[in-house]
Amino acid sequence: MEQKNNPKVEFYGTNLFALLPLLIFIVGCIMFFVVYKTYDMMNLCMGGFVALIIGSFFSKNWGNYWQAVVKGLTSPVICELICILLVVGMFGKLMTRGGVAEGFVWLGDKLGLSGGMFTAFTFIATCIIATATGTSIGTLFTAFPILYPSGLLLGANPILLAGAILSGAIFGDNVGPISDTTIASATTQTYTRKEGVADIAGVVSSRLKYALTAAIIATILFAIFGGSNSVINSAEAQSILAQYSNPKGLIMLIPVIILLVIAFKKRNIYIACTWGIISGIIIGLVSGIMTPADIMTMEGGQLGGFLMDGINNMIGTVAYLLATAGIMGVLYGSGLMDKLVHALKQSKLNKSVVGSEAIIGVGLMITSVFLGSANGPAIIMWGPLADDIGHSAKLHPYRRSNLMDGFGSTLPVIIPVTSAFIFIAISCVQGLMGTYSFVSEINPVALAGATFHCWLLFIVLTFAVITGWGRRFEGPGGKEVKTLAEAEKE
């Protein structure tokens, strides 16, 4: 998102006014997520462009100001990110229509799980659902109505069950190849020694060791501590399980496997999603899970079906990305971003590779906290800085991407007073209270403590930064190399 050979954006009094759109955008995120508890990304888009309009009144030349905004909007990184999101949006909705969640409910029921084992199973199931659908928020709204009341009736601890669902949603957001944070963290990190950005398949495969280490430990903890030793009403539990149980849903994991295999083999998310969608349609129609109307239909003069739902579902995400990109364009056009990058590069902390990685990880977490744990916008904002810092340390784009997305999936997600994810989880539970008498309100602080995977991932990544576990540098031709000496070879 570099701004070169463009008219400089200047402001009256001080160029620090370039920060005004960003500050207004941050305030808007906090108001929408924390105060009003609304999670529609279109709200963020509106807030971002209103912030840009307000900022323009402080600029000396409106033409230069809006030219910088447009330059940000037309950044190759943003354009590619938008294109990928629209394609993967259709695949994500295909998985939702395919009933993957109902397949896991059936499996859990057949295995006869209860108490802590059901809590652990819920974590694993939501991990897979979130990875397959590419949406953490969508997973929360899908898993809570189905798995939460059933788990309570089968003896699961309420707080830890909620923590398991939230943990699984964040796991999928972190490693899912069609997740917006995965895509953003990859496409914002460029190579130094060859053209292009980090490929999504390579990024995902390189970060699995961190996510799976935390997930395995979290699964054990959920199994040990996730029970309440109280089965409230097994008959009612069976009724809920039967309502949301469908073994055919598991068949729809086949397109996910096809997508992953092709993505890792071809290193191209477009090709992978294309075959994932085609195979999903064929499997869905042949198995009877879907009808032609589920693919595309016309109702009341409007298009329906998962293809249209997928596009509509991503429009809000695309819109807030455009607002974020415009704000970044102003920061680059004013020269403030270059000054910040220069200051970080010259800082004492950046004198060592551990310090450089700390800047990347901590900077992303701070940005995410300010944006109400909206990791997608946070990565878009911090990504260009992480890219520059990473280049100075010769870190491979995969490593930079993993540090950003990984640390963004840790502490920012579980801060009770700012995290949109905490508020969404609590609102899901509150919504169930009117339907089920045995569902009680949960404490946000307790929920934060019960979200084991996020805590463990923070510990794992901190260990990786300090010890260098998994650290790779960029060698000749963009190749991953283990040592700085290898990276410096021509």
C-alpha positions, -999 to 999 in steps of 0.1 A, spaced: 0 0 0 30 22 -6 23 58 -18 49 70 -42 50 98 -69 18 113 -56 10 149 -46 18 152 -9 -12 156 15 -8 186 37 -29 198 66 -34 232 83 -13 237 113 2 202 116 3 170 95 -8 152 126 -43 159 114 -37 129 91 -44 108 122 -78 123 126 -97 99 102 -80 70 120 -89 82 154 -125 88 144 -126 54 129 -113 38 161 -139 57 182 -166 45 158 -154 9 162 -156 11 199 -190 28 198 -204 1 175 -188 -29 190 -186 -20 227 -214 5 234 -241 -3 209 -231 -40 204 -238 -40 167 -214 -61 146 -225 -52 110 -193 -44 90 -213 -19 69 -214 3 101 -176 3 101 -176 13 64 -199 42 71 -178 53 100 -146 51 80 -159 72 51 -175 98 75 -141 100 92 -124 106 58 -149 133 50 -143 151 83 -105 147 78 -107 164 44 -118 197 60 -84 200 77 -64 194 45 -50 222 24 -57 206 -9 -89 185 -11 -78 171 -45 -46 158 -32 -64 144 -1 -89 124 -20 -63 113 -46 -45 97 -17 -77 81 -5 -83 66 -40 -47 55 -42 -52 35 -10 -85 20 -24 -68 9 -56 -38 -7 -39 -30 -41 -55 -30 -57 -21 -66 -44 -14 -78 -54 -48 -65 -89 -45 -79 -93 -10 -113 -82 -21 -113 -106 -51 -103 -135 -28 -130 -126 -2 -158 -126 -28 -148 -160 -41 -143 -176 -7 -176 -161 5 -195 -184 -18 -176 -215 -6 -183 -205 30 -220 -202 25 -220 -235 6 -206 -251 38 -233 -234 59 -261 -246 36 -245 -281 37 -252 -285 74 -217 -293 86 -226 -282 121 -256 -306 122 -233 -334 111 -211 -328 142 -241 -328 164 -251 -362 151 -216 -375 156 -214 -362 192 -248 -378 200 -238 -412 185 -206 -411 205 -226 -407 237 -205 -378 250 -213 -358 281 -197 -335 306 -161 -325 299 -159 -348 270 -188 -331 253 -171 -297 260 -139 -310 244 -159 -324 215 -176 -290 211 -142 -273 208 -130 -297 181 -163 -294 162 -163 -256 162 -126 -256 152 -135 -276 121 -167 -257 114 -149 -223 116 -120 -236 94 -145 -249 68 -167 -218 67 -139 -192 72 -159 -171 96 -155 -169 134 -186 -147 140 -207 -170 118 -195 -200 137 -205 -184 170 -240 -177 157 -242 -212 144 -227 -232 172 -243 -215 202 -279 -223 194 -271 -259 185 -243 -270 209 -247 -248 239 -281 -259 253 -274 -295 244 -241 -294 262 -257 -279 294 -282 -307 295 -255 -332 291 -235 -320 320 -211 -295 305 -198 -265 325 -216 -234 312 -186 -211 312 -161 -236 298 -186 -247 272 -190 -211 260 -152 -208 261 -148 -239 240 -171 -225 213 -153 -192 213 -119 -209 213 -129 -231 183 -143 -201 164 -110 -183 168 -89 -213 159 -107 -216 125 -103 -178 120 -66 -182 125 -59 -212 103 -89 -213 79 -76 -208 43 -108 -189 34 -108 -168 66 -106 -130 61 -78 -127 86 -58 -155 69 -62 -139 36 -54 -104 49 -23 -115 68 -10 -133 37 -17 -106 11 -2 -78 31 32 -95 33 54 -91 2 86 -108 -8 119 -90 -11 137 -113 -34 109 -121 -58 76 -106 -70 43 -112 -52 28 -118 -17 27 -147 6 6 -175 -8 -23 -186 15 -15 -223 14 20 -218 25 10 -194 52 -16 -219 66 7 -249 65 35 -229 83 12 -217 111 -5 -250 119 23 -261 143 15 -231 166 -23 -234 164 -24 -272 168 0 -271 198 -23 -247 216 -54 -266 204 -43 -300 217 -35 -287 251 -68 -268 251 -87 -299 242 -72 -318 272 -81 -289 295 -116 -287 283 -120 -325 288 -106 -324 323 -124 -293 336 -153 -289 312 -179 -309 331 -204 -299 358 -212 -334 370 -249 -326 364 -270 -339 336 -301 -317 339 -326 -335 316 -313 -361 292 -347 -365 275 -347 -328 267 -311 -330 255 -320 -358 231 -349 -337 218 -326 -308 210 -299 -331 195 -325 -348 173 -337 -314 160 -303 -303 149 -288 -337 140 -281 -348 104 -253 -373 96 -253 -361 59 -237 -329 71 -204 -347 76 -203 -356 39 -199 -319 31 -164 -320 47 -153 -337 14 -153 -304 -5 -133 -289 23 -107 -316 19 -106 -311 -18 -101 -273 -14 -73 -278 11 -55 -304 -11 -57 -283 -42 -47 -251 -23 -16 -268 -9 -7 -284 -42 -14 -255 -66 -7 -227 -41 -37 -208 -56 -68 -200 -36 -89 -192 -67 -83 -226 -82 -89 -243 -49 -122 -225 -42 -134 -231 -77 -131 -269 -73 -143 -267 -38 -175 -251 -50 -180 -274 -79 -174 -306 -58 -196 -292 -30 -225 -286 -54 -222 -321 -69 -219 -338 -35 -248 -317 -21 -271 -325 -50 -263 -362 -52 -266 -367 -14 -299 -348 -12 -285 -323 12 -291 -295 -13 -316 -288 -41 -310 -266 -72 -328 -238 -54 -301 -239 -27 -276 -229 -53 -295 -201 -70 -332 -192 -71 -354 -162 -78 -379 -153 -51 -400 -121 -52 -378 -106 -78 -346 -112 -58 -318 -138 -63 -314 -163 -35 -292 -193 -29 -257 -198 -14 -239 -181 -43 -258 -149 -38 -256 -153 0 -219 -157 -2 -215 -124 -21 -239 -106 2 -221 -119 33 -188 -105 21 -201 -71 10 -198 -57 45 -163 -70 49 -152 -56 15 -168 -22 24 -149 -19 57 -117 -29 39 -122 -1 15 -127 24 43 -96 11 60 -76 13 28 -87 49 23 -76 59 58 -42 42 52 -39 61 19 -42 94 38 -15 83 63 9 73 35 1 104 15 9 127 44 42 110 51 33 100 86 33 63 79 68 66 64 80 85 95 65 58 118 81 30 98 114 48 99 112 53 137 104 17 142 132 5 120 157 27 138 144 18 173 166 -2 197 140 -30 197 144 -35 160 182 -42 164 175 -79 170 152 -103 152 134 -111 184 127 -74 188 115 -71 152 91 -100 158 79 -84 191 72 -51 172 51 -71 146 31 -91 172 26 -64 199 18 -37 173 -9 -59 158 -24 -67 192 -26 -30 202 -42 -21 168 -67 -49 172 -76 -38 208 -83 -3 195 -106 -17 168 -126 -38 192 -108 -70 183 -117 -66 146 -87 -85 134 -93 -81 97 -91 -43 98 -63 -44 123 -42 -66 100 -50 -43 70 -38 -13 91 -8 -29 107 2 -52 78 21 -26 58 42 -17 88 48 -53 97 58 -58 61 85 -30 63 97 -42 97 99 -78 85 119 -67 54 144 -50 75 149 -81 96 148 -103 65 120 -124 80 101 -146 55 66 -134 46 51 -165 61 66 -158 95 54 -122 95 19 -133 85 18 -159 112 29 -134 139 2 -110 130 -27 -133 126 -15 -155 155 -11 -127 181 -43 -111 169 -61 -144 178 -49 -142 214 -53 -115 240 -73 -90 219 -100 -115 215 -105 -121 253 -103 -86 268 -137 -84 284 -143 -46 280 -133 -42 244 -136 -76 226 -164 -79 201 -161 -116 203 -168 -117 240 -199 -95 235 -211 -117 206 -207 -149 227 -226 -133 256 -253 -120 234 -257 -155 219 -262 -169 254 -286 -142 264 -306 -150 233 -310 -186 244 -322 -176 279 -356 -167 265 -359 -202 249 -344 -224 276 -351 -220 313 -318 -238 322 -296 -213 304 -282 -186 327 -262 -154 319 -224 -158 320 -198 -133 332 -176 -118 305 -145 -119 328 -151 -156 335 -156 -163 298 -123 -146 290 -106 -169 315 -123 -200 300 -112 -193 264 -83 -216 268 -71 -217 232 -64 -180 230 -44 -180 262 -24 -210 251 -18 -196 216 -3 -165 232 20 -186 253 30 -207 223 37 -177 201 56 -159 228 78 -190 232 82 -191 194 94 -155 193 118 -159 223 133 -192 212 130 -188 174 109 -219 170 96 -219 134 114 -187 125 123 -186 88 142 -159 68 138 -151 32 165 -166 11 173 -164 -26 142 -165 -48 120 -161 -18 129 -195 -4 125 -202 33 159 -205 51 166 -211 88 195 -187 93 202 -151 86 235 -161 69 216 -181 44 192 -152 38 221 -129 30 235 -151 2 230 -138 -33 
